[in-house]
Amino acid sequence: MAVSYVHCVQPLRVSSKTRLFFSVGGRCRENRRNSNCLVFASAMNSDVSLNLQSKVEVLLDSVKWDDKGLAVAIAQNVDTGAILMQGFANRDALAMTISSQKATFYSRSRSTLWTKGETSKNFINVHDIFLDCDCDSIIYLGKPDGPTCHTGSETCYYTSIFDHLKDQKVEGNRLALTTLYSLESTISQRKEELAAPENEKPSWTQQLLLDDNLLCSKIREEADELCRTLEENEDKSHTASEMADVMYHAMVLLTLKNVKTEEVLEVLRQRFSKSGIEEKRSRKAPKH
């Protein structure tokens, strides 16, 4: 799927700091008051509010709803990139998601709107919304409050076709991991294996996990080699290779500290639109 903002209308950014409130259930008609039309409650003046309302209407009009008034809606983790779940949305579900910033879908079996987490409280907090290039599918980019799948799994996507072909057992923790999270999973597995009886020589990852001094010395060494690719004007491939070494060794340290890569990415996301100087000043001094 090609993911981009709608190119046929002006994009509507839905940031986590914006709150739009309106009722849904009908379309506004020109020169006609309708209790179900969009009603924005904000501190903005009426002209700005009406302009925003108009943009939302244009956005909703731009979606290529199918003959049942639906479009595929996919929820994606804003930090890990993991696909959390897939459902369907109609005009009102998308409008409600923009308003509440909670991923909202249309239930075809119950013929009603439903917000993910309304029962379990595992909401998906939407930070942004994307339409694909054909304007016929939607991505809710957000942060889940807990497991998304009704099985208790992190996402609904934990069944690997290739595992099936190999007759391997399907497990709820076998998620569709990107490269970075596959590496994190492997490092965590090596850490768990340390608790088992020793049957063979520890792997390199396990040696690092067992020796803090070795690990820290390797991180410093690899960081220095990365810097030298800049200082000595080395080629891109060497820089990428050295960065891979830095990331790998740093992730081993994170695993030792029980820090998830997702937590690091969340910190980075929260720093967006902040002055780096001001952000550094706001940090609390580390406890010793």
Secondary structure, 3 states (H helix, E strand, C coil): CCEECCCCCCCCCCCCCCCCCCCCCCCCECCECCCCCCCCCCCCCHHHHHHHHHHHHHHHHHCCCCCCCCEEEEEEECCCCCEEEEEEECHHHHHHHHHHCECEEEECCCCEEEECCCCCCCCEEEEEEEEECCCCEEEEEEEECCCCCCCCCCCCCCCCHHHHHCCCCCCCCCCCCCHHHHHHHHHHHHHHHCCCCCCCCCCHHHHHHHCHHHHHHHHHHHHHHHHHHHHCCCCHHHHHHHHHHHHHHHHHHHHHCCCCHHHHHHHHHHCCCCCHHHHHHHCCCCCC
